[in-house]
């Protein structure tokens, strides 16, 4: 059994290694891919923030309207008690 590596075996090994390295290189993300993803994430973040802001503003507006209605109901409740008490 010979421990010597033939040129043919070395060439086959190197060819196999080169093929695997090329496959790894193809699967790696480039800087452009990363920048593109970061831009997309930034746009999505802005859209989510805008949606949150709009929801918060609408909720605040509805809260104010509920407070106004509550005050009117209390005022009318007092008026009804005064009217019933006058009878």
Residue, then its C-alpha position, 0 to 999 in steps of 0.5 A: x500500500x503506497x502512501x504516495x499521492x499521485x498527480x492525478x489524485x491531487x488534481x481530482x482533490x483540487x478540482x473537487x475543492x475548487x467546485x465546493x468553494x465556487x458553490x459556497x461563493x455563489x451562496x454567499x450574500x454580497x454587500x449589494x444584497x445586504x444593502x438592498x435588504x437593509x433598504x427594504x427593511x428601512x422602508x418596511x419600518x417606516x411603513x409600520x411606524x406610519x401605520x402605528x402613528x395613524x392608529x395612535x392619532x385615531x385612537x386619541x381622537x376617538x378618546x376625545x370624542x368619548x370624553x365629550x359624549x360622556x360630559x354631555x351624558x352627565x350634563x343631561x343626567x343632571x338636567x333630568x334629575x332636576x326636571x324630575x325633582x321639580x315635579 
